[in-house]
Amino acid sequence: MAIFFSAGSRFRYQGACSASRRTRVAVLATVFLTVVGTVRAAPISFEQALLFAEQHSAALAARQATADGAQQARTAAGQLPNPKLAVGIENFPVSGPERFSWNRDSMTMRRVGLMQDVPNAARRAAQREAADAKTARERAMLESERLAVRREAALAWLGLHFAQRRLAVFAALEQEDRLLQDTLASRLASGGAMPADALMARQETLELADRRDELQAAVEQARAQLRRWTGEQPELSAQAEPPALRLDLARLLDSLDRHADLLAFAPMLAMARADVEEAVAMRRGDWGWEVAYGNRARAFGDMVSVQLTFELPVSRATRQEPVVASRQKEVERLQAEREDALRRVRAEVDALVADLQRAERVLQRLQAAAMPLAKERVQVTLASYQAGRADLGTVLTARRSAAEVQLRALDLQAQVLAQQARLAYLIAE
């Protein structure tokens, strides 16, 4: 007995130690998986996603460089062209008794001159206006690109957020399915369920596994899309609450002239009008001046000459006027394109607003009526199944319908917030 008791005690002690080690291993594994999960799925808020998108956007960096370049080039607009230095020999004799002599003929001289072309003031003013307008155009295109980046980043964040929420809803459905599977064996043993119910439950499990793979793939695709805008971040998670994007639709519709697609038209029209003014200024022609110093032999003395040149804009009908008419047509083209773009964006915004209002109404009905009804149907069919008055197929169908209603509600919430994001990042402040 003593030996048996000692062996039993040692066995129990070793078993307790083994259980303790298993417990510690399980705890450490849980902690490790939690840490790994945290590293693999770093949470990112909606505002952080937009900020990272602006910081890492290559398209935005390219637009910024273009705008900076236009600002730098603006300083040179309207400046006088570079002066010209003229160096030469005048009246060098090559025949006669003084041929090939530097100092026998009084007209022979070594000459150095400085020349400056002077475009007329109106032309240079038009060039400055064109440079200012180009700088404004590049700033407008930069703002338009910034709105586009923020809009796409917002849509990508919302896509990941709702993809993860759909997967969470499906995980709850799978948990319910496992609970049902756990009770099915006892019901089969007691005769409360049919053998066909087991086959139906296994088939339901396989279908749920296929659907989970689809939803998991959607999460990974949405995560890749968000990473495309936020840069090379870790495995992203958008589980924070989505923002409340409140829109003043009346104000938005009254501000369509500041739509992202229309921002560049005003400076482009200013550039075209400046080109017209420059063409008109060319009717008057430019002028220039020259100062020269001529060095001769000592017996004759040196000379200084001053000269003015004037451009003669002759034959305006075939030179200047066609250019003026061509540039005026460019202004008309831009005006027509702006009007067409304004009509297009107005139609697009009206369509977005109509779709947003439709989705909001459908979502309200779904949350107020369809979801409570689906939940109640699951409870009734499950109670009937447990009481033996309904088969398992009815329960599975009701649960699947309730899950579809929840997923449909998430789809509608995603549509509402996506349309709000599209509208929120259309108008420049």
C-alpha positions in Angstrom: 0.0 0.0 0.0 2.8 2.4 0.8 4.5 1.8 -2.4 1.2 2.1 -4.3 0.4 5.4 -2.5 3.9 6.8 -3.2 3.7 5.9 -6.9 0.3 7.4 -7.1 1.5 10.6 -5.4 4.4 10.8 -7.7 2.1 10.3 -10.7 -0.3 12.9 -9.5 2.7 15.3 -8.8 4.1 14.7 -12.3 0.7 15.1 -13.8 0.2 18.4 -11.9 3.6 19.6 -13.1 2.8 18.7 -16.6 -0.5 20.4 -16.4 1.2 23.5 -15.0 3.7 23.5 -17.8 1.0 23.1 -20.3 -0.9 26.1 -18.7 2.3 28.2 -18.9 2.9 27.3 -22.5 -0.7 28.1 -23.3 -0.5 31.5 -21.6 2.8 32.3 -23.4 1.4 31.2 -26.7 -1.7 33.4 -26.2 0.5 36.3 -25.3 2.7 35.7 -28.3 -0.2 35.4 -30.7 -1.7 38.6 -29.2 1.6 40.5 -29.8 2.0 39.0 -33.3 -1.6 39.9 -34.1 -1.0 43.5 -32.8 2.1 43.8 -35.0 0.4 42.3 -38.0 -2.7 44.4 -37.7 -1.7 47.8 -36.7 -4.8 50.0 -36.2 -5.1 53.1 -38.2 -7.8 55.8 -37.8 -9.6 57.5 -40.6 -7.7 60.8 -40.1 -4.4 59.0 -39.9 -5.1 57.3 -43.2 -5.7 60.6 -44.9 -2.6 62.1 -43.4 -0.4 59.2 -44.4 -1.9 59.3 -47.9 -0.9 63.0 -48.3 2.6 62.3 -47.0 3.3 59.3 -49.2 1.5 60.2 -52.4 3.9 60.2 -55.3 1.3 62.0 -57.5 0.9 64.7 -54.9 4.7 65.1 -54.7 4.9 65.4 -58.5 2.2 68.1 -58.5 4.0 69.9 -55.6 7.2 69.9 -57.6 5.4 71.3 -60.7 3.8 74.1 -58.6 7.1 75.0 -57.0 8.7 75.1 -60.5 6.0 77.4 -61.8 6.5 79.7 -58.8 10.3 79.8 -59.5 9.8 80.5 -63.2 7.4 83.3 -62.4 10.4 85.6 -61.4 11.8 85.5 -65.0 8.6 86.4 -66.7 8.5 89.7 -68.4 12.2 90.3 -68.0 14.3 91.8 -70.8 16.1 89.3 -73.0 19.9 88.9 -72.4 22.0 91.7 -73.8 24.4 90.9 -76.7 28.1 91.7 -76.9 29.4 92.4 -80.4 33.1 92.3 -81.2 34.5 92.8 -84.7 36.6 94.7 -87.2 35.2 97.3 -89.4 36.5 98.7 -92.7 39.7 96.6 -92.9 41.2 97.3 -96.3 41.9 94.2 -98.5 42.9 96.0 -101.8 44.5 99.3 -102.9 47.6 100.9 -101.6 46.5 100.5 -97.9 45.5 96.9 -98.1 46.1 94.6 -95.1 47.1 97.6 -93.0 45.6 98.4 -89.6 46.6 102.0 -89.3 46.8 103.7 -92.7 43.0 104.0 -93.3 41.0 106.3 -91.0 37.9 104.1 -91.3 39.6 100.9 -90.0 38.7 100.2 -86.4 38.4 97.4 -83.9 34.8 97.6 -82.6 33.1 96.4 -79.4 29.4 97.0 -78.9 26.6 96.2 -76.4 23.1 95.5 -77.8 19.8 95.2 -76.0 16.4 94.1 -77.5 13.5 95.7 -75.6 10.1 94.1 -76.1 7.3 96.6 -75.7 5.9 97.1 -72.2 2.4 95.7 -73.0 4.0 92.4 -74.3 6.1 92.0 -71.1 3.1 92.8 -68.9 1.2 90.1 -70.7 4.1 87.6 -70.2 4.0 88.4 -66.4 0.2 87.8 -66.3 0.6 84.5 -68.1 3.3 83.4 -65.6 1.0 84.4 -62.7 -1.9 82.5 -64.3 0.3 79.4 -64.8 1.4 79.5 -61.2 -2.3 79.7 -60.1 -3.1 76.8 -62.5 -0.5 74.6 -61.0 -1.7 75.5 -57.4 -5.2 74.6 -58.5 -4.1 71.3 -59.9 -2.2 70.6 -56.7 -5.3 71.2 -54.7 -7.4 69.1 -57.0 -4.8 66.3 -56.6 -4.9 66.6 -52.9 -8.7 66.3 -52.8 -8.4 63.2 -55.0 -5.8 61.6 -52.8 -7.9 62.3 -49.6 -11.0 61.0 -51.3 -9.4 57.7 -52.5 -7.7 57.2 -49.1 -11.1 57.7 -47.4 -12.7 55.2 -49.7 -9.9 52.7 -49.1 -10.2 53.1 -45.3 -13.9 52.6 -45.4 -13.5 49.6 -47.7 -11.2 47.9 -45.2 -13.3 48.9 -42.2 -16.5 47.4 -43.6 -14.7 44.3 -45.0 -13.5 43.6 -41.4 -17.0 44.2 -40.0 -18.5 41.8 -42.5 -15.9 39.2 -41.4 -16.8 39.8 -37.8 -20.5 39.3 -38.5 -19.7 36.1 -40.3 -17.5 34.9 -37.3 -20.5 35.3 -35.1 -22.5 33.2 -37.5 -19.8 30.5 -37.4 -19.9 30.5 -33.6 -23.6 29.9 -33.7 -23.0 27.1 -36.1 -20.5 25.5 -33.8 -22.9 25.7 -30.9 -25.6 24.0 -33.0 -23.1 21.3 -34.0 -22.3 20.7 -30.4 -25.9 20.1 -29.5 -26.7 18.0 -32.6 -24.9 14.8 -31.4 -27.0 14.7 -28.2 -30.2 15.3 -30.1 -29.4 12.5 -32.5 -28.7 10.2 -29.6 -32.0 11.1 -28.0 -34.0 10.9 -31.2 -34.7 14.6 -31.3 -33.0 15.0 -34.7 -32.8 13.0 -37.9 -29.6 11.5 -39.3 -30.1 13.8 -42.3 -29.7 16.8 -40.0 -26.1 15.8 -39.4 -25.4 15.7 -43.2 -27.1 19.1 -43.6 -25.1 20.6 -40.7 -21.8 19.3 -42.3 -22.8 20.8 -45.6 -23.6 24.1 -43.9 -20.2 24.1 -42.3 -18.5 23.6 -45.7 -20.5 26.4 -47.2 -19.6 28.7 -44.4 -15.9 27.9 -44.9 -16.2 28.9 -48.5 -17.9 32.1 -47.6 -15.3 32.9 -45.0 -12.6 32.5 -47.6 -14.4 35.0 -49.8 -14.7 37.5 -47.0 -11.1 37.0 -45.9 -9.9 37.6 -49.4 -12.0 40.8 -49.5 -10.3 42.0 -46.3 -6.9 41.4 -47.8 -7.8 43.2 -51.0 -9.1 46.2 -49.1 -6.0 46.2 -47.0 -3.8 46.2 -50.1 -5.8 49.1 -51.5 -5.4 51.1 -48.3 -1.7 50.3 -48.3 -1.4 51.7 -51.8 -2.4 55.1 -50.5 -0.8 55.1 -47.0 2.6 53.8 -48.1 4.5 50.7 -47.0 2.7 50.3 -43.6 2.5 47.1 -41.6 -0.6 44.9 -41.8 -3.3 47.6 -41.5 -6.5 47.4 -39.5 -9.3 49.9 -39.8 -11.4 48.8 -36.8 -11.8 52.3 -35.4 -15.2 53.9 -35.7 -15.9 55.6 -39.0 -16.1 59.4 -39.1 -19.3 61.3 -39.1 -19.2 63.1 -42.4 -21.9 65.6 -42.2 -22.7 67.3 -45.5 -24.5 70.6 -46.2 -25.9 69.5 -49.6 -27.4 72.9 -50.3 -24.1 74.6 -49.8 -22.3 72.0 -51.8 -24.6 72.4 -54.8 -24.1 76.2 -54.6 -20.3 75.7 -54.6 -19.8 73.6 -57.7 -17.7 76.3 -59.3 -15.0 75.2 -56.8 -15.3 71.6 -57.8 -12.0 69.8 -58.0 -12.4 69.2 -61.8 -13.1 73.0 -62.4 -10.4 74.6 -60.3 -7.9 74.8 -63.1 -10.2 76.4 -65.6 -10.1 80.0 -64.2 -6.3 80.2 -64.3 -6.2 78.5 -67.7 -8.6 81.1 -69.0 -6.4 83.8 -67.5 -3.4 82.3 -69.3 -5.3 82.2 -72.6 -6.3 85.9 -72.2 -2.8 86.8 -71.4 -1.7 85.1 -74.6 -4.3 87.2 -76.5 -2.9 90.4 -74.9 0.6 89.4 -75.9 -0.5 88.8 -79.5 -2.2 92.2 -79.5 0.9 93.9 -78.1 2.9 92.4 -81.0 1.0 94.8 -83.3 3.1 97.6 -82.0 6.5 95.9 -82.5 9.6 95.9 -80.3 12.6 98.1 -80.3 16.3 97.9 -79.2 19.5 99.9 -78.7 23.2 99.5 -79.3 26.3 101.3 -78.0 29.6 100.6 -79.7 33.2 101.8 -79.2 35.6 101.8 -82.2 39.3 101.8 -81.7 41.4 103.3 -84.6 45.0 104.2 -85.1 46.4 106.9 -82.9 46.6 109.3 -85.8 42.8 109.2 -86.3 41.3 108.8 -82.8 38.7 106.5 -81.4 34.9 106.7 -82.1 31.7 106.0 -80.3 28.4 105.1 -82.0 24.8 104.8 -80.7 22.0 103.1 -82.6 18.3 102.5 -82.1 16.3 99.7 -83.8 12.5 99.5 -84.3 10.5 96.5 -85.4 8.1 97.4 -88.1 4.9 95.3 -87.9 4.0 95.5 -91.5 1.3 93.4 -93.1 -0.7 92.9 -89.9 -3.4 91.1 -91.8 -1.1 88.2 -92.6 1.2 88.3 -89.5 -0.3 89.6 -86.3 -4.0 89.4 -86.9 -4.1 85.6 -87.5 -2.2 85.0 -84.3 -4.7 87.2 -82.3 -7.7 85.4 -83.8 -6.2 82.0 -83.1 -5.6 82.9 -79.4 -9.1 84.3 -79.1 -10.4 81.0 -80.3 -8.4 79.3 -77.6 -10.2 81.4 -75.0 -13.6 80.4 -76.5 -12.6 76.8 -76.4 -11.7 76.9 -72.8 -15.0 78.7 -72.0 -17.0 76.0 -73.8 -15.0 73.2 -72.1 -15.6 74.8 -68.7 -19.3 75.0 -69.3 -19.4 71.4 -70.4 -17.4 70.3 -67.4 -19.7 72.3 -65.1 -22.8 70.6 -66.5 -21.1 67.2 -66.2 -20.1 67.7 -62.5 -23.5 69.0 -61.7 -25.1 65.9 -63.1 -22.6 63.7 -61.3 -23.2 65.4 -58.0 -27.0 65.2 -58.4 -26.6 61.5 -59.1 -24.4 61.0 -56.0 -26.9 62.9 -53.9 -29.8 60.9 -55.2 -28.0 57.6 -54.6 -27.0 58.7 -51.1 -30.5 59.6 -50.2 -31.8 56.3 -51.6 -29.2 54.3 -49.6 -30.1 56.2 -46.4 -33.8 55.4 -46.8 -33.2 51.7 -47.5 -30.8 51.5 -44.5 -33.3 53.1 -42.2 -36.0 50.6 -43.2 -33.6 47.7 -42.9 -32.5 48.7 -39.4 -36.0 49.6 -38.2 -37.9 46.6 -39.6 -35.9 43.9 -41.6 -33.2 43.2 -39.0 -35.6 42.8 -36.0 -37.8 40.6 -38.1 -34.9 38.4 -39.2 -33.7 38.1 -35.6 -37.2 37.2 -34.4 -37.5 34.6 -37.1 -34.3 32.9 -36.0 -35.5 32.8 -32.4 -38.9 31.3 -33.4 -37.4 28.7 -35.7 -34.8 27.7 -33.2 -37.4 27.3 -30.5 -39.5 25.2 -32.8 -36.5 23.0 -33.7 -35.7 22.5 -30.1 -39.3 21.5 -29.4 -39.3 19.1 -32.3 -41.8 21.1 -34.5 -39.3 22.2 -37.2 -36.4 20.6 -39.0 -32.8 21.7 -39.0 -33.0 23.1 -42.6 -35.5 25.7 -41.4 -33.2 26.9 -38.7 -30.2 27.1 -41.0 -32.2 29.0 -43.6 -33.4 31.5 -41.0 -29.9 32.0 -39.6 -28.5 32.4 -43.1 -31.2 35.0 -43.9 -30.5 36.9 -40.7 -26.8 37.0 -41.5 -27.5 38.2 -45.1 -29.7 41.0 -43.6 -26.8 42.0 -41.4 -24.4 41.9 -44.3 -26.8 43.9 -46.4 -27.0 46.5 -43.7 -23.2 46.8 -43.6 -23.2 47.1 -47.4 -25.6 50.0 -47.2 -23.7 51.7 -44.4 -20.6 51.4 -46.6 -22.4 52.9 -49.5 -23.7 55.8 -47.4 -20.3 56.6 -46.0 -18.6 56.1 -49.4 -21.0 58.5 -51.1 -20.5 61.0 -48.3 -16.7 60.8 -48.6 -17.0 61.3 -52.4 -19.1 64.4 -51.8 -17.0 65.7 -48.9 -13.8 65.8 -51.0 -15.2 67.3 -54.2 -15.1 71.0 -53.2 -12.0 73.1 -52.5 -12.3 75.2 -49.4 
